[in-house]
């Protein structure tokens, strides 16, 4: 009788070990190329276009102001012998103040461009996060991983183009 109880105990233990080791859920993984989404989605293109325009405006401002300051410097230098020493020094001080203002404005414009880029990226990533979350729920995905973090993977696990389409349907332009 004692042997039968031991056999039952061993059988039940083995049964639970096999039962617990069988996985009942499947892990589904997909990956996306975030850089490609930003470059090719309507939202990303809109941000890139707006930042490019702002950058071009900044370059134009820098070039024009630099040219004006250079011309003023030449004019003051050419008048060195004509003007009195006080008048010449006064003009040099004014030119130096204008140059300092130019540098301050330049820094502000560069910082504004960086800030707008960061705000735009945050908006895009927020919208992308919503789209990825909805896609993940709909397709019962366990993980969605950025392609940068993958060494090798099956091409059919790449959902980048699908996500671009969904993001384009959701939002077209970045304000």
NORQUILIN-V594312 format. One record per residue. N is the residue number from 1. PSI is psi as a letter, one per 30 degrees, with the letter a starting at -180 (none if undefined). OMEGA is omega in whole degrees, -180 to 180 (999 if undefined). Layout:
n: <N;N>
psi: <PSI;PSI>
omega: <OMEGA;OMEGA>
//
This chain:
n: <1;2;3;4;5;6;7;8;9;10;11;12;13;14;15;16;17;18;19;20;21;22;23;24;25;26;27;28;29;30;31;32;33;34;35;36;37;38;39;40;41;42;43;44;45;46;47;48;49;50;51;52;53;54;55;56;57;58;59;60;61;62;63;64;65;66;67;68;69;70;71;72;73;74;75;76;77;78;79;80;81;82;83;84;85;86;87;88;89;90;91;92;93;94;95;96;97;98;99;100;101;102;103;104;105;106;107;108;109;110;111;112;113;114;115;116;117;118;119;120;121;122;123;124;125;126;127;128;129;130;131;132;133;134;135;136;137;138;139;140;141;142;143;144;145;146;147;148;149;150;151;152;153;154;155;156;157;158;159;160;161;162;163;164;165;166;167;168;169;170;171;172;173;174;175>
psi: <e;e;e;e;e;e;e;e;e;e;e;e;e;e;e;e;e;e;e;f;f;k;k;f;l;k;k;k;k;l;l;l;j;e;e;e;e;e;e;f;l;e;e;e;e;e;e;e;e;e;e;e;e;e;e;e;e;e;e;e;e;e;e;e;e;e;e;e;e;e;e;e;e;e;e;e;e;f;g;e;f;e;l;l;e;e;e;e;e;e;e;e;e;e;e;e;e;e;e;e;e;e;e;e;e;e;e;e;e;e;e;e;e;e;e;e;e;e;e;e;e;e;e;e;e;e;e;e;e;e;e;e;e;e;e;e;e;e;g;h;k;e;k;k;k;k;f;f;g;k;e;k;l;k;f;f;f;j;g;e;e;e;e;e;e;e;e;e;e;e;k;e;k;k;none>
omega: <-180;178;179;178;177;178;177;-180;178;180;-180;179;179;180;-180;178;179;-179;-178;-178;179;-180;-179;180;-179;177;178;-177;173;176;-180;175;-176;-180;179;179;-179;-178;-171;179;178;-180;179;179;179;180;-179;180;-179;179;179;178;179;179;178;177;178;-180;179;178;-179;-179;-179;-178;178;180;179;180;178;178;178;179;179;-179;179;179;-179;-179;-176;-178;-177;-176;173;-177;180;180;179;180;178;179;178;178;179;179;178;177;178;178;177;177;178;179;180;180;178;178;179;-179;179;179;178;178;178;-180;179;177;-180;178;179;179;179;179;180;-179;176;179;179;179;178;-180;180;179;179;180;-180;179;-177;-176;177;178;177;-179;165;-172;175;-175;179;-176;-178;177;-179;178;179;-176;-178;175;179;-177;-175;-177;177;-180;177;179;-180;179;178;178;-176;-176;-174;-170;177;178;999>
//
